[in-house]
């Protein structure tokens, strides 16, 4: 795979680093190739390099001439990417590079996630230390691992070698906005056992939901997009209402805690004489959903196809109903909003992320985000009640703290002033309903650097965590211009 025609060339260092990063397989917890690339660049510029036991990397670079004694600035990014692909796409994310393409002003991947989240930020940080024309203060380039599966790299970060009192996080995705706050989050896992009996011998069919937009479980949770797990459950419940009998054999859907499920399927066995009725149930629900779902989900498709899979056991009638009731009641979506925000800002939300029901064994993954932990307690109580009522176990994963916004921060004022000077405009100042690592790092440095000042910024990246992810090339140019001028503004 080579660079696509019209691959961006300016800023040269940033785009070359990003291209090399896309050559490096970097699923969460498998970042060795991209870590090697970062360490290679660090060696080329004679940076002091530190690695901790989690795999996080710090590159320390002295300030350029005239800025040697300026305050030290931390530049923070994560190395891993969400690995997702369109149905039918052949790729091994553990070994294969990302196949790139240009679509007008947008750089995308060919039917996979692009990894601009957070590869563009990583590339920009590396460009600052390889472009000799850039003036900068002493820099501490912090590259964390395993961010996308729950910010585990940041949670296990050794901050011994971090000394900066200012930090730029380059992991937001809306050019023209500066972020000064983010959500905290907790992931939950549920497991249970459902009773089986011999299947009835009816013909097997695969009932599928696909074509949904999905997206980021924080940034996009308020957009009204469909959840394939919930829609698939609706089809089965509507079939029951129509007195259509079926064996429930398997249920599979969702990919990761931070992706709104785009597709899912259930293996069922049905009477072939009911096939037309099943198709009508699916078509009626599809038509109904398309009348009120977001336009993003216009390609929703509910299909029923014969399948030759040999699955000898089905859920008992009692446990089939138990499973469907659990699925129907499981919470998903935005639960409250910050009404003081100038834009849409969700306070707390729930992503019904993944379900696997195979051989009677159930696994569910759920993600809850919050600005204030106490607000999310209602959801936690609901999840505990569901687990107790339906006889399944609930395990709470290690969470991460929110980053509470400070609109009077002096570093924010510095960045705003630079932005106004360059672009003759005022940036939007926001918080984001997604998990940035800023809250964790700030908490870890609370004793050592209690007045750590943080701003997050980035170019425009759309549909992160989905195969339609794209980065807007002109916004990268503007982002780089702001970044260079901000790092040059330290005295």
C-alpha positions in Angstrom: 0.0 0.0 0.0 1.3 3.4 -0.9 0.3 6.9 -0.2 -2.9 7.8 -2.0 -2.9 10.3 -4.8 -3.1 13.9 -3.4 -2.0 12.7 0.1 -1.5 15.9 2.1 2.0 17.5 2.0 1.8 20.5 4.3 2.7 20.6 7.1 5.3 18.1 5.8 6.6 16.7 9.1 3.1 16.1 10.5 1.7 14.3 7.5 4.8 12.2 7.1 4.7 11.1 10.7 1.0 10.3 10.4 1.6 8.2 7.3 4.3 6.2 9.1 1.9 5.8 12.1 -0.7 4.3 9.8 1.9 1.7 8.7 2.1 0.6 12.3 -0.5 -1.9 13.6 -1.7 -0.4 16.9 -4.8 -2.0 18.4 -5.1 -1.4 22.1 -2.6 -3.4 24.1 -0.7 -4.2 20.9 1.1 -1.0 20.4 4.7 -2.3 20.0 5.2 -1.2 16.4 4.1 2.4 17.0 6.0 2.5 20.2 9.1 1.5 18.3 8.5 4.3 15.8 8.2 6.9 18.6 11.3 5.6 20.2 13.1 5.8 16.9 12.2 9.4 16.4 13.2 10.2 20.0 16.6 8.7 19.3 17.0 10.7 16.1 16.6 14.0 18.0 18.6 12.8 21.0 15.6 13.1 23.4 15.8 11.7 26.9 13.5 8.7 26.8 11.6 7.2 29.7 9.3 4.1 29.6 7.2 2.8 32.4 6.0 -0.7 33.2 2.6 0.0 31.4 4.4 0.8 28.2 3.8 4.6 28.3 6.6 6.7 26.8 8.0 10.2 27.7 10.4 12.0 25.3 12.1 15.0 26.9 13.4 17.6 24.5 15.2 20.9 25.6 13.8 24.2 24.5 15.1 25.8 21.3 17.3 28.8 21.3 15.9 31.6 23.4 13.3 29.4 25.1 15.6 27.1 27.0 14.4 28.5 30.4 10.7 28.8 29.5 8.2 26.7 31.5 8.1 23.1 30.5 5.1 22.0 28.4 3.7 18.5 28.4 2.2 17.4 25.1 0.0 14.3 25.6 -1.5 11.8 23.2 -2.4 8.1 23.1 -0.8 5.6 20.7 -3.6 3.0 20.2 -6.6 3.2 18.0 -10.1 1.7 17.8 -10.0 -1.1 15.2 -13.3 -1.5 13.4 -14.2 -2.4 9.8 -17.1 -2.5 7.5 -18.8 -5.9 6.9 -16.9 -7.8 4.3 -13.6 -5.8 4.7 -10.6 -8.1 4.8 -8.0 -6.8 7.2 -5.9 -8.1 10.1 -5.5 -5.1 12.5 -2.7 -7.0 14.3 -0.4 -7.1 11.2 -1.8 -4.9 8.4 -1.3 -1.2 7.8 -4.3 1.1 7.2 -5.3 1.6 3.6 -5.8 5.3 3.0 -7.8 7.3 0.5 -8.6 11.0 -0.2 -12.2 12.2 -0.6 -12.1 15.8 -1.5 -10.8 17.6 1.6 -11.0 14.5 3.8 -8.5 11.8 4.5 -10.2 8.4 5.2 -9.4 4.7 5.4 -10.8 2.2 3.0 -13.7 0.7 5.0 -11.9 0.7 8.4 -11.2 3.1 11.1 -8.5 5.6 10.2 -6.8 6.1 13.6 -6.7 9.9 13.2 -8.0 9.5 16.8 -5.3 10.0 18.2 -2.7 9.5 15.4 -2.9 13.1 14.2 -2.1 14.3 17.7 0.8 11.9 17.9 2.1 13.0 14.5 1.8 16.7 15.5 3.8 16.2 18.7 6.6 14.4 16.8 6.6 17.1 14.1 7.3 19.7 16.8 10.6 18.0 17.6 11.7 17.0 14.1 10.9 20.3 12.3 13.9 22.5 13.1 12.0 25.7 12.1 9.6 25.3 15.1 10.5 27.3 18.2 9.4 25.6 21.4 10.0 25.6 25.2 11.3 22.4 27.0 8.9 19.7 26.0 7.8 16.5 27.6 6.0 14.4 24.9 3.8 11.9 26.7 2.5 8.9 24.7 0.2 6.6 26.5 -1.0 3.2 25.6 -4.3 1.3 25.8 -6.5 4.4 26.0 -9.4 3.1 23.9 -10.3 0.1 26.1 -10.6 2.2 29.3 -7.7 4.6 29.6 -5.5 1.9 31.2 -2.2 3.4 30.1 -3.0 6.7 31.8 -4.4 4.8 34.8 -1.1 3.0 35.2 1.1 6.0 34.3 4.3 6.6 36.3 4.5 10.4 36.6 8.0 10.4 38.2 9.6 12.0 35.1 6.8 14.5 34.3 7.7 18.0 35.5 5.7 20.4 33.3 3.1 22.7 34.8 1.3 23.2 31.5 -0.2 20.5 29.4 -1.7 20.4 25.9 -3.8 17.3 25.1 -4.2 16.9 21.3 -7.0 14.4 21.4 -10.1 16.4 20.7 -11.8 16.4 17.3 -13.5 19.7 16.6 -11.4 22.5 15.1 -12.2 25.9 16.4 -13.0 24.6 19.9 -10.8 24.4 23.0 -11.7 21.8 25.5 -11.2 22.3 29.2 -13.2 19.5 30.7 -14.2 15.9 30.0 -16.4 13.1 31.3 -15.3 10.4 33.7 -16.4 6.9 33.1 -16.9 3.4 34.5 -17.2 0.1 32.5 -19.4 -2.8 33.7 -19.3 -6.4 32.7 -22.2 -8.8 33.2 -22.2 -12.6 33.0 -24.9 -15.2 33.3 -26.0 -18.7 32.5 -29.2 -19.5 30.5 -30.7 -22.9 30.4 -30.6 -25.0 27.2 -32.6 -27.8 25.7 -32.5 -29.7 22.4 -33.5 -27.5 19.5 -36.8 -28.2 17.8 -35.4 -29.1 14.4 -37.0 -26.1 12.7 -34.9 -24.4 10.0 -32.2 -22.0 11.1 -32.2 -18.4 10.1 -29.9 -15.5 10.8 -31.8 -12.3 11.8 -29.5 -9.3 11.3 -29.6 -5.6 12.0 -27.0 -3.5 10.0 -26.4 -0.3 8.3 -26.5 1.9 11.4 -24.1 4.8 11.8 -23.0 3.8 15.3 -20.2 6.1 16.4 -18.4 7.2 19.6 -20.3 6.3 22.7 -19.6 9.6 24.3 -19.4 12.2 21.6 -22.3 10.8 19.6 -24.5 9.4 22.4 -27.0 12.4 22.1 -27.4 12.1 18.3 -30.4 9.8 18.4 -28.7 7.0 16.5 -30.0 3.5 16.8 -28.4 0.8 18.9 -28.4 -2.5 16.9 -28.7 -4.6 20.1 -31.9 -2.8 21.1 -33.4 -2.9 17.6 -32.7 -6.6 17.2 -34.5 -7.2 20.6 -37.4 -5.2 19.3 -37.8 -7.5 16.3 -37.9 -10.6 18.5 -40.4 -9.0 20.9 -42.6 -7.9 18.0 -42.5 -11.4 16.6 -43.7 -12.7 19.9 -46.5 -10.2 19.9 -47.5 -11.6 16.5 -47.5 -15.1 18.0 -44.6 -16.3 15.9 -42.8 -19.1 17.6 -39.0 -19.4 17.4 -36.0 -21.1 19.0 -33.4 -18.6 20.3 -30.0 -20.2 19.6 -27.4 -17.4 19.7 -27.2 -13.6 20.0 -24.1 -11.6 19.0 -23.6 -7.8 18.6 -21.3 -4.9 19.5 -17.6 -4.5 19.4 -16.2 -2.4 22.2 -17.3 -0.4 25.2 -16.8 2.9 23.4 -18.7 2.1 20.2 -22.4 2.5 19.7 -23.4 -0.9 18.2 -23.9 -0.6 14.5 -24.8 -4.2 13.7 -25.9 -7.4 15.5 -27.5 -10.7 14.7 -29.4 -13.5 16.3 -29.6 -17.1 15.3 -33.1 -18.4 15.4 -35.0 -21.5 14.2 -38.5 -20.9 12.8 -41.3 -22.6 10.9 -40.8 -21.9 7.2 -44.6 -21.4 6.9 -44.1 -18.3 9.0 -41.4 -16.8 6.8 -43.5 -14.2 5.1 -44.8 -13.1 8.5 -41.3 -12.7 9.8 -40.3 -10.6 6.8 -43.3 -8.4 7.4 -42.4 -7.9 11.1 -38.9 -6.9 10.1 -40.0 -4.6 7.3 -42.7 -2.9 9.4 -40.2 -2.2 12.2 -37.6 -1.0 9.8 -40.1 1.5 8.3 -41.2 2.6 11.7 -37.6 3.2 12.9 -36.6 5.1 9.8 -39.5 7.5 10.4 -37.9 8.9 13.6 -34.2 7.7 13.8 -31.5 10.2 13.0 -30.8 10.7 9.3 -27.4 9.2 10.0 -29.2 5.8 10.2 -30.9 6.0 6.8 -29.1 2.8 5.7 -30.7 0.7 8.4 -31.5 -2.8 7.2 -33.2 -5.6 9.0 -32.8 -8.9 7.2 -33.7 -12.5 7.6 -31.6 -15.2 5.8 -31.5 -18.9 5.9 -28.4 -20.2 7.6 -26.7 -23.7 7.6 -25.1 -23.3 11.0 -25.5 -26.4 13.1 -26.6 -25.3 16.6 -28.2 -28.2 18.4 -29.5 -26.4 21.5 -31.9 -23.6 22.2 -32.8 -21.5 25.2 -35.6 -23.0 27.2 -38.9 -21.1 26.8 -38.5 -19.6 30.3 -35.0 -18.4 29.8 -35.7 -17.1 26.3 -38.2 -14.8 27.9 -35.8 -14.0 30.7 -33.2 -13.0 28.1 -35.5 -10.9 26.0 -36.9 -9.0 29.0 -33.3 -8.3 30.2 -32.4 -7.0 26.8 -35.5 -4.8 26.6 -34.9 -3.2 30.0 -31.1 -2.7 29.7 -30.5 1.1 29.6 -28.9 3.0 26.7 -28.6 6.6 25.8 -28.1 10.1 27.2 -29.7 10.6 30.6 -29.2 14.2 31.5 -27.8 17.4 30.0 -25.8 20.4 31.2 -28.3 23.2 30.5 -25.7 25.9 31.3 -23.5 24.8 28.3 -23.7 27.0 25.2 -23.7 23.8 23.1 -25.1 20.3 23.6 -23.3 18.8 26.6 -24.4 15.5 28.1 -23.9 15.1 31.9 -24.3 11.3 32.1 -25.0 8.5 29.7 -25.1 4.8 29.2 -23.8 2.8 26.2 -25.2 -0.7 25.8 -22.1 -1.8 24.1 -21.8 -5.6 23.5 -23.8 -8.8 24.0 -22.7 -12.4 23.4 -25.0 -15.2 24.1 -23.4 -18.5 23.0 -24.0 -22.0 24.3 -26.2 -20.5 27.1 -23.4 -18.3 28.4 -24.1 -14.6 28.4 -21.6 -11.7 28.4 -22.7 -8.0 28.4 -20.4 -5.0 28.3 -21.7 -1.6 29.4 -20.1 1.9 29.6 -21.3 4.7 31.8 -20.0 8.3 31.4 -20.5 11.2 33.8 -19.4 14.7 34.7 -20.3 14.3 38.4 -20.1 10.7 39.7 -23.0 11.2 42.0 -25.3 11.8 39.0 -24.4 8.4 37.6 -25.4 6.6 40.8 -29.0 6.3 39.5 -27.7 4.3 36.5 -25.5 2.1 38.7 -28.5 1.3 41.0 -30.5 0.4 38.0 -27.8 -1.9 36.7 -27.5 -3.6 40.1 -31.2 -4.1 40.2 -31.3 -5.7 36.7 -28.4 -8.0 37.6 -30.2 -9.1 40.8 -33.6 -9.5 39.2 -32.3 -11.5 36.3 -29.8 -13.6 38.2 -26.6 -12.4 36.5 -23.4 -11.1 38.0 -22.1 -7.6 37.6 -18.5 -6.6 37.7 -17.4 -2.9 37.9 -14.2 -2.2 36.1 -11.7 0.5 37.3 -13.1 3.9 36.4 -11.5 7.1 35.5 -12.1 10.6 36.9 -13.8 13.5 35.1 -11.9 16.7 34.4 -13.9 19.6 35.7 -13.7 22.8 33.6 -12.1 26.0 34.8 -13.1 28.9 32.5 -10.7 31.3 34.3 -7.6 29.2 33.7 -4.6 31.4 32.8 -3.3 28.9 30.2 -6.7 28.9 28.5 -6.5 32.6 28.3 -3.0 32.3 26.7 -4.2 29.9 24.1 -7.3 32.0 23.3 -5.1 35.1 22.9 -2.9 33.2 20.4 -5.9 31.9 18.5 -7.4 35.4 18.2 -4.2 36.9 17.0 -3.8 34.3 14.3 -7.3 33.8 13.1 -9.0 37.1 14.0 -11.8 35.0 15.7 -12.7 33.6 19.1 -12.6 29.9 19.7 -15.4 28.0 21.4 -14.6 26.9 24.9 -16.2 23.6 25.8 -16.2 20.4 27.8 -16.7 17.0 26.1 -18.8 14.0 27.0 -15.9 11.6 26.4 -13.0 10.2 28.4 -9.9 12.2 27.8 -6.8 11.2 29.8 -6.5 14.7 31.2 -8.5 14.0 34.3 -6.4 11.0 35.2 -3.1 12.7 34.6 -4.2 15.8 36.6 -5.2 13.6 39.5 -2.0 11.7 39.4 0.0 14.9 39.4 -2.2 16.6 42.1 0.5 16.3 44.8 3.5 16.9 42.6 2.0 19.6 40.4 -1.2 20.8 42.1 -1.6 23.7 39.6 -1.3 21.8 36.4 -3.0 23.8 33.7 -4.5 21.9 30.8 -6.1 22.7 27.4 -7.1 20.2 24.8 -7.4 20.9 21.1 -7.3 19.2 17.7 -8.4 19.3 14.1 -11.8 18.2 12.9 -12.2 14.4 13.0 -15.6 12.9 12.2 -17.1 9.5 13.0 -14.3 8.4 15.2 -14.5 4.7 16.1 -16.3 3.8 12.9 -15.2 2.8 9.4 -16.3 6.2 8.1 -13.8 8.1 10.3 -12.3 11.0 8.5 -9.9 13.9 9.2 -10.5 17.3 7.5 -7.2 18.2 5.9 -7.6 22.0 6.0 -8.4 21.9 9.7 -5.1 20.0 10.3 -3.3 22.9 8.7 -5.0 25.4 11.0 -4.5 23.2 14.0 -0.8 22.9 13.3 -0.5 26.7 12.9 -2.2 27.2 16.3 0.0 24.5 17.9 3.2 26.0 16.7 2.3 29.5 17.8 1.1 28.3 21.2 4.3 26.4 22.0 6.3 29.5 20.7 4.3 31.8 23.0 6.0 30.5 26.2 8.6 32.8 27.6 
